[in-house]
Amino acid sequence: MKVEEINPYEEGEDKGKQVEHMFDSIARRYDFMNSAMSLGQHKIWRNKALDAALNALPQKKDLKILDVATGTGDVAFRLHSLLPEALITGIDLSEGMLEIARKKLLQLPLQERELIAFGKGDSLAMPFHDGEFDLLTVAYGVRNFSDLRKGLKEMRRVLIRGGVLCIIELSTPLGFFTKPAYNFYSGKIIPWMGKKVTGDNRAYSYLPESIAACPQRNDMAALLYASGFSQVEWKSLSFGAVTYYIAK
């Protein structure tokens, strides 16, 4: 089954709308669940992926950065700490998630706040010009696209020539011992934990289902090449539980 066919709920709505409702539902506890589910590793994964992305940039001045599926702004704020003069835009389908990102933004000094903007936006039809951004990031978001290929092509469109795309995505470990342990943890423990913490019966059952259905490693790289990228590298971390992709 294709990842586009894996939906959070069974309401008959478009996947994009279901994803929006799901993240609105869990927004208040989203940051806590990320830390709990990853055993605190998610920031390490993020930092390694962003370091690789910045190393791939041809230059680091006067940058315009887009964070797709920005959620509560975790990646956007990390990018701001690494590139304090860059203009950063974060877009997301969920107003619930964006509300939390904007509250975090208010904690920064006014001068810094003016460099970061959060707004509602659809990754399949982004309201930006061709070649507008130097760097584009998307963390744990491509699984939720209602049309993965269209979303990848749209990200290629808004990047400048030579611009860098960084995708961070959960993946399935391949090791003889790690894969069954992961399957038990993701299939049993995470849904139970998610239901207890957020009250959403489906959001954290959808998570392992969408991970399993999403193209991973070489398959994702092939999709990136087919979407117009000419250079793609990937690296798996934590025994394969997460993979990041750097594409140009």
C-alpha positions in Angstrom: 0.0 0.0 0.0 1.3 3.5 -0.9 1.9 5.9 1.9 -0.7 8.3 0.4 -3.3 5.6 1.1 -2.5 5.4 4.8 -4.9 7.9 6.6 -5.0 9.0 10.2 -8.8 8.4 10.4 -11.5 6.7 8.4 -13.7 9.7 7.8 -13.6 9.7 4.0 -11.9 13.1 4.0 -8.9 14.0 1.9 -5.7 12.9 3.6 -4.5 16.5 4.0 -7.6 17.4 5.9 -7.3 14.3 8.1 -3.6 15.2 8.9 -4.7 18.7 9.7 -7.3 17.4 12.2 -4.8 14.9 13.7 -2.2 17.5 14.4 -4.7 20.0 15.8 -5.8 17.2 18.2 -2.3 16.4 19.5 -0.6 19.8 19.2 -0.6 20.5 22.9 1.3 17.4 23.8 3.3 17.0 20.5 6.7 18.2 21.8 6.4 16.0 24.9 5.5 13.0 22.8 8.5 13.5 20.4 10.9 13.5 23.4 9.2 10.5 25.0 8.9 8.4 21.8 12.4 9.0 20.7 13.9 8.6 24.2 15.3 12.1 23.8 17.1 11.3 20.6 15.1 13.4 18.2 17.2 16.6 18.9 20.4 14.6 18.1 18.8 13.4 14.8 17.7 16.9 14.0 21.1 18.4 14.7 23.1 15.8 12.7 20.8 16.2 9.7 20.9 20.0 9.8 24.7 20.0 10.1 24.8 17.9 7.0 22.5 20.3 5.2 24.5 23.4 6.1 27.7 21.7 5.0 26.1 21.1 1.6 25.2 24.8 1.1 27.4 26.6 -1.3 27.2 29.8 0.8 25.7 30.7 4.1 25.0 34.5 3.8 21.7 36.2 2.9 19.9 32.9 3.2 16.2 32.4 2.8 15.0 29.2 4.4 11.7 27.3 4.2 10.7 24.7 6.8 7.8 22.7 5.5 5.5 20.9 7.9 7.1 23.1 10.6 4.8 21.9 13.4 5.7 23.7 16.6 8.8 25.2 15.0 11.5 22.9 16.4 13.6 22.8 13.2 13.0 26.5 12.4 14.2 27.6 15.8 17.3 25.4 15.6 18.1 26.8 12.2 17.8 30.3 13.6 20.3 29.4 16.3 22.7 28.1 13.6 22.1 30.9 11.1 21.0 34.0 13.2 20.8 36.3 10.1 18.8 34.0 7.8 15.2 34.7 6.9 13.2 31.7 8.0 9.6 30.8 7.0 7.7 27.9 8.5 4.5 26.5 7.0 2.1 23.9 8.2 -1.5 22.6 7.7 -2.3 22.7 11.4 -3.3 26.0 13.1 -3.0 24.2 16.4 0.7 23.4 15.8 1.3 26.9 14.4 -0.2 28.5 17.5 2.4 26.8 19.7 5.2 27.8 17.3 4.1 31.5 17.4 4.0 31.4 21.2 7.6 30.2 21.2 8.5 33.0 18.8 7.2 35.5 21.3 9.9 34.4 23.7 12.6 35.7 21.4 13.8 39.4 21.3 11.8 41.6 18.9 14.8 41.9 16.5 15.0 38.2 16.2 11.3 37.7 15.8 11.3 39.7 12.7 13.5 37.1 10.9 11.1 34.2 11.5 7.5 33.9 10.2 5.0 31.0 10.6 1.9 30.6 8.4 -0.6 28.1 7.2 0.4 26.5 3.9 -0.1 23.4 1.8 3.1 21.6 0.8 1.5 20.5 -2.5 0.8 24.1 -3.6 3.1 26.5 -1.8 2.5 30.2 -2.2 6.1 31.0 -3.2 7.9 31.9 -6.4 10.1 29.5 -8.3 13.6 29.4 -6.9 12.8 31.5 -3.8 14.7 29.6 -1.1 18.3 28.5 -0.6 17.5 25.8 1.9 14.3 23.8 2.5 13.8 21.4 5.4 11.0 19.0 6.3 11.2 16.9 9.4 8.8 13.9 9.8 6.4 15.5 7.3 6.7 13.7 3.9 4.8 10.7 5.2 1.8 12.9 5.6 1.8 14.4 2.1 -1.4 13.4 0.3 0.7 13.1 -2.9 4.4 12.5 -2.1 5.7 12.9 -5.7 3.9 16.2 -6.1 5.2 17.4 -2.8 8.8 16.6 -3.7 8.4 18.3 -7.1 6.9 21.4 -5.4 9.9 21.6 -3.0 12.3 21.3 -6.0 10.4 24.2 -7.6 10.8 26.7 -4.8 14.5 26.0 -4.3 17.1 28.0 -6.2 19.5 26.2 -8.5 22.0 24.6 -6.3 19.7 24.9 -3.3 19.6 22.2 -0.6 16.7 20.0 0.5 17.0 18.3 3.9 14.4 15.6 4.7 14.4 13.9 8.1 12.1 10.9 8.3 11.4 8.0 10.5 12.3 4.6 9.0 12.3 0.9 9.7 15.5 -0.7 11.1 16.8 -3.6 9.1 18.9 -5.5 11.6 18.1 -9.0 12.6 17.5 -8.1 16.3 16.6 -4.4 16.0 13.8 -4.8 13.5 11.5 -7.0 15.7 12.3 -4.9 18.8 11.3 -1.8 16.8 8.2 -3.4 15.4 7.0 -4.2 19.0 7.9 -0.7 20.3 6.3 1.2 17.4 3.3 -1.1 17.0 2.4 -1.6 20.7 4.2 0.8 23.0 3.9 4.1 21.0 0.1 3.8 20.3 -0.5 3.0 23.9 1.6 5.9 25.1 0.0 8.2 22.5 -3.5 7.4 23.6 -2.7 7.9 27.2 -0.9 11.2 26.7 -2.9 12.9 23.9 -6.3 11.1 24.1 -6.2 10.5 20.3 -6.9 6.8 19.6 -5.6 6.9 16.1 -2.8 9.4 15.8 0.0 7.2 17.1 -1.3 4.0 15.4 -1.2 5.9 12.1 2.5 6.7 12.9 4.0 3.2 12.5 1.6 2.4 9.6 2.7 5.5 7.6 6.4 4.8 8.4 6.1 1.3 7.0 4.4 2.5 3.9 6.7 5.4 3.1 9.6 4.9 0.6 12.9 4.7 2.5 16.6 5.0 1.8 17.3 4.1 -1.8 13.6 4.2 -2.7 13.2 7.7 -1.4 16.4 8.7 -3.2 15.0 7.4 -6.4 11.9 9.5 -5.9 14.0 12.6 -5.3 16.0 12.0 -8.5 12.7 11.6 -10.4 11.5 14.9 -8.9 14.3 16.9 -10.4 17.1 16.6 -7.9 20.5 15.7 -9.4 22.4 14.8 -6.2 21.0 12.8 -3.3 22.7 11.3 -0.3 21.1 9.6 2.7 22.2 8.4 6.1 20.4 6.3 8.7 20.8 6.8 12.4 20.0 4.9 15.6 20.2 1.4 13.9 17.9 2.7 11.1 15.1 4.2 13.1 15.5 7.5 11.4 17.0 8.5 8.0 17.9 11.9 6.7 18.3 12.9 3.0 20.3 15.7 1.5 19.3 16.6 -2.0 20.4 19.3 -4.5 
